[in-house]
Amino acid sequence: MNDEFAHSEITRLEERIEELRQSLARCDKIALAARIAIGGGALWLLLALLTLLPFSPTGLFGALASALGGVVLLGSNKTTREEFEAQLGAAEDRRKALIDAMRLRLVEDPGATLH
């Protein structure tokens, strides 16, 4: 494998790795929103059962929809996150393999100083 191809492939993989990390961050935000929806729906149901909030059919269906929608969203997001994590691991492994295959050497310059 020539070094020029390896450099371009490593650059492409680093861009892909950054995209995957951003996707994982979005998944975390979606998971938080789903948990908030579940908690909000469950809280409304609890407060309505304890008669701290006035009961209304609209509120009941809204709370149920929020809780169930949050559960569905959380499950779907978990699967997507696992797929992104697997892709990230594969891309990082491929990048590491390319770097290792380049057989880079440490160049020492005794006259060089760090500033």
C-alpha positions as CSV (number, residue, x, y, z in Angstrom):
1,M,0.0,0.0,0.0
2,N,1.5,3.4,-0.9
3,D,1.7,6.2,1.6
4,E,-0.3,8.6,-0.5
5,F,-3.3,6.2,-0.5
6,A,-2.9,5.6,3.2
7,H,-2.8,9.3,4.0
8,S,-5.9,10.0,2.0
9,E,-7.7,7.0,3.5
10,I,-6.7,8.1,7.0
11,T,-8.0,11.6,6.3
12,R,-11.3,10.2,5.1
13,L,-11.6,7.9,8.1
14,E,-10.9,10.8,10.5
15,E,-13.7,12.8,8.9
16,R,-16.0,9.8,9.2
17,I,-15.0,9.3,12.8
18,E,-15.8,12.9,13.6
19,E,-19.2,12.5,11.8
20,L,-20.0,9.4,13.9
21,R,-19.0,11.2,17.1
22,Q,-21.4,14.0,16.2
23,S,-24.1,11.4,15.5
24,L,-23.5,9.8,18.9
25,A,-23.9,13.3,20.5
26,R,-27.2,13.7,18.7
27,C,-28.3,10.3,20.0
28,D,-27.5,11.3,23.5
29,K,-29.7,14.4,23.1
30,I,-32.6,12.4,21.7
31,A,-32.3,9.9,24.6
32,L,-32.5,12.8,27.0
33,A,-35.6,14.1,25.3
34,A,-37.2,10.7,25.3
35,R,-36.5,10.3,29.1
36,I,-38.0,13.7,29.7
37,A,-41.1,12.7,27.7
38,I,-41.4,9.5,29.7
39,G,-41.0,11.3,33.0
40,G,-43.4,14.1,32.1
41,G,-46.1,11.7,31.1
42,A,-45.6,9.5,34.1
43,L,-45.6,12.5,36.4
44,W,-48.8,13.9,35.0
45,L,-50.5,10.5,35.4
46,L,-49.3,10.2,39.0
47,L,-50.4,13.8,39.9
48,A,-53.8,13.1,38.3
49,L,-54.2,9.8,40.2
50,L,-53.3,11.6,43.5
51,T,-55.9,14.3,42.5
52,L,-53.3,17.0,42.7
53,L,-54.1,17.9,39.0
54,P,-57.7,17.9,37.7
55,F,-58.4,14.9,35.6
56,S,-59.2,15.4,31.9
57,P,-59.4,12.9,29.1
58,T,-57.3,15.1,26.9
59,G,-54.6,15.2,29.6
60,L,-54.8,11.5,30.1
61,F,-54.3,10.7,26.5
62,G,-51.5,13.3,26.2
63,A,-49.7,11.8,29.2
64,L,-50.0,8.3,27.8
65,A,-48.9,9.4,24.4
66,S,-45.9,11.2,25.9
67,A,-44.8,8.2,28.0
68,L,-45.4,5.6,25.3
69,G,-43.8,7.8,22.6
70,G,-40.8,8.3,24.8
71,V,-40.4,4.6,25.4
72,V,-40.5,3.9,21.6
73,L,-38.1,6.7,20.8
74,L,-35.7,5.6,23.5
75,G,-35.7,2.0,22.2
76,S,-35.2,3.1,18.6
77,N,-32.5,5.5,19.5
78,K,-30.7,2.8,21.5
79,T,-30.5,0.6,18.4
80,T,-29.3,3.5,16.3
81,R,-26.7,4.4,18.9
82,E,-25.4,0.9,19.0
83,E,-25.0,0.9,15.2
84,F,-23.1,4.2,15.3
85,E,-20.8,2.8,18.0
86,A,-20.1,-0.3,16.0
87,Q,-19.3,1.9,12.9
88,L,-17.1,4.2,15.0
89,G,-15.1,1.2,16.4
90,A,-14.6,-0.2,12.9
91,A,-13.4,3.1,11.5
92,E,-11.0,3.7,14.4
93,D,-9.7,0.1,14.0
94,R,-9.2,0.6,10.3
95,R,-7.4,4.0,10.9
96,K,-5.1,2.4,13.4
97,A,-4.3,-0.5,11.0
98,L,-3.4,2.0,8.3
99,I,-1.2,4.0,10.6
100,D,0.5,0.8,11.8
101,A,1.0,-0.4,8.2
102,M,2.8,2.8,7.3
103,R,5.8,1.8,9.6
104,L,6.4,5.3,10.7
105,R,9.8,6.0,12.3
106,L,10.7,8.5,15.0
107,V,13.1,11.1,13.6
108,E,15.4,12.4,16.2
109,D,17.2,15.7,15.8
110,P,19.7,16.3,18.6
111,G,19.9,20.0,17.8
112,A,16.1,20.5,17.9
113,T,14.7,22.3,20.9
114,L,11.1,22.6,22.1
115,H,9.7,26.1,22.6
